[in-house]
Amino acid sequence: MPLCFLSVRPPPPPLITCHVSPTAVHPPPSASAPPQVPAALPSLSLSPSSTPPPPPLTCALHCPHFESCSGCTHEFNLHRPVIVDEATEFFKTVGVSDFTFDSCKLWGWRCRAKLAIRGSPENPLIGLYQEGTHNVVDIPQCKVHHPSINAAVELLKQGITELRVEPYDEDEGTGDLRYVQMAVTTHNTSLPASERYKNGKVQVALVWNSRNENSPNTEKLQALANFIWRNGGPRSTVNLIHSVWANFQTSSNNIIFGNRWRHLLGERDFWEHVGGIDISLAPSSFGQANTRAFDTLLRKLQKYVPQGASVADLSVRCIEINKESKVSFEKTVDRLPNSVECSISWHLADTSKDPLSWIMGSDVLVVDPPRKGLDASLVDALRSIASAKRKAKSSSDSSSSRGKDEKRPWMLRAKEASVQIGSEITSEDSKSWPQTLIYISCGWESFKEDCKDLLSSKAWHLEKAHGYNFFPGTQSIEVLAVFKRGQGSPKKKRTGIKQKKRL
Ligand SMILES: C[S@@+](CC[C@H](N)C(=O)[O-])C[C@H]1O[C@@H](n2cnc3c(N)ncnc32)[C@H](O)[C@@H]1O
């Protein structure tokens, strides 16, 4: 999981300086007609004591593919998945009684989709698998897709039929086109801010069943890319395609992407604007599907990074296992505002290996693991932080800290596979241990386990928790949880004693 380590000397600065404009608030759509252009709902902050609003039909999915497609599991109350009640209760049991839940767009929120392509040239099917099968359900009117994705899928279908491109046949391993990834950028600064989302442009990545661009069937790939660009690119009337990429994959397993990528047409760089900064995203790197909700989460996250007047003393280390994300990182850093003068480094590493060495030297840790949660070794390292601190102190007393730092694995790895922007992390920084752990989670079940493990060690307590409606139509939520070192305020303990006495 990518980790972000922030080392801050007082006065503590903000990670990113940004100006927050209020979320656009539109009235909810009418019950009978779900919007073609997605509406936004007011951001709902639900305190656990407030009664949830009645189930409005205005928050229903109204999707013709519901039940046949496996993408959405819940049709009603998109604004407040039932799991929010469970989360509210869970957080109460671990000391947080003011869990909040924010909802954003309920339709048209998905700005990234990976879709399987099956069927025939005359009748291509582009969509998700039916639950428990490998039958692809065609979802041309998907209600959670950004409308530009549905339009680009339609264009792709026309191209497949016109050029007689063979969709992949999983049983035989034949056919040319296996998957498509559609990613929407809503970052068009030439448009007024209010027009940008609905005019999002699509980066199309075609997953082609060949080893590389020199294989015999790739003429059709280029022809298909040209078709998409001619009919959907900037010179077309629809003007909705940002770029076309190819990925080459011949493996018979379920892994969507192969290792080889080629940029074919359009702009190479793909930018999005979240959390107050521009971020570059390659088709090969992970990107959040719900751009708007992610922006809301990031703006909240910034509040938990110590604030201050200057950013000069901030150092940030980003750890990623996916080497492809290095280029995106560099481009993103190049575009950071000049006012951000901190030291930022990117490290290619697996945080499950020697995690303690990554944790050392940081005041704030940000973890954003995949759905399965944190690796057990990282949880163990976070649990054992108090005893590790004692050990480190005694060994640094007996030898020079600079000498020790140079032997530390992250320093060595940093030389081999990292990008460092700004000044080196000093030995003074490296001696510090995290006081704050910010955990972003898309896997509720794994989060609960990790949270219980961290709290039972008594090395951490939970200070705040927020939920975000990242995946309306499902029972998944994104959680932002803020842990602090130690066992929390004595006030809570005293309350517990009093209650015991009263009993
Ligand atoms: C949920 S994504 C979050 C990415 C990023 N924070 C964002 O929002 O765009 C999880 C990321 O963890 C990375 N990852 C998975 N396992 C890892 C590990 N053991 N060490 C480092 N990174 C890992 C993946 O490559 C992926 O980019």
PDBQT file of the ligand as one rigid body, heavy atoms in Angstrom, charges set to zero:
ROOT
HETATM    1  C1  LIG A 601      -6.175   1.937  -2.913  1.00  0.00    +0.000 C 
HETATM    2  S1  LIG A 601      -4.780   2.300  -3.901  1.00  0.00    +0.000 S 
HETATM    3  C2  LIG A 601      -4.378   3.926  -3.296  1.00  0.00    +0.000 C 
HETATM    4  C3  LIG A 601      -3.462   4.696  -4.193  1.00  0.00    +0.000 C 
HETATM    5  C4  LIG A 601      -3.382   6.220  -3.913  1.00  0.00    +0.000 C 
HETATM    6  N1  LIG A 601      -3.354   6.530  -2.512  1.00  0.00    +0.000 N 
HETATM    7  C5  LIG A 601      -4.516   6.938  -4.580  1.00  0.00    +0.000 C 
HETATM    8  O1  LIG A 601      -5.510   7.250  -3.936  1.00  0.00    +0.000 OA
HETATM    9  O2  LIG A 601      -4.438   7.157  -5.791  1.00  0.00    +0.000 OA
HETATM   10  C6  LIG A 601      -3.610   1.194  -3.240  1.00  0.00    +0.000 C 
HETATM   11  C7  LIG A 601      -2.195   1.369  -3.769  1.00  0.00    +0.000 C 
HETATM   12  O3  LIG A 601      -1.334   0.552  -2.975  1.00  0.00    +0.000 OA
HETATM   13  C8  LIG A 601      -0.263   0.069  -3.754  1.00  0.00    +0.000 C 
HETATM   14  N2  LIG A 601       0.266  -1.111  -3.020  1.00  0.00    +0.000 N 
HETATM   15  C9  LIG A 601      -0.339  -2.309  -2.844  1.00  0.00    +0.000 A 
HETATM   16  N3  LIG A 601       0.419  -3.116  -2.055  1.00  0.00    +0.000 NA
HETATM   17  C10 LIG A 601       1.531  -2.409  -1.722  1.00  0.00    +0.000 A 
HETATM   18  C11 LIG A 601       2.694  -2.699  -0.932  1.00  0.00    +0.000 A 
HETATM   19  N4  LIG A 601       2.849  -3.877  -0.325  1.00  0.00    +0.000 N 
HETATM   20  N5  LIG A 601       3.658  -1.750  -0.805  1.00  0.00    +0.000 NA
HETATM   21  C12 LIG A 601       3.504  -0.534  -1.407  1.00  0.00    +0.000 A 
HETATM   22  N6  LIG A 601       2.410  -0.202  -2.167  1.00  0.00    +0.000 NA
HETATM   23  C13 LIG A 601       1.448  -1.125  -2.326  1.00  0.00    +0.000 A 
HETATM   24  C14 LIG A 601      -0.935  -0.202  -5.082  1.00  0.00    +0.000 C 
HETATM   25  O4  LIG A 601       0.001  -0.225  -6.139  1.00  0.00    +0.000 OA
HETATM   26  C15 LIG A 601      -1.920   0.976  -5.204  1.00  0.00    +0.000 C 
HETATM   27  O5  LIG A 601      -1.343   2.066  -5.877  1.00  0.00    +0.000 OA
ENDROOT
TORSDOF 0
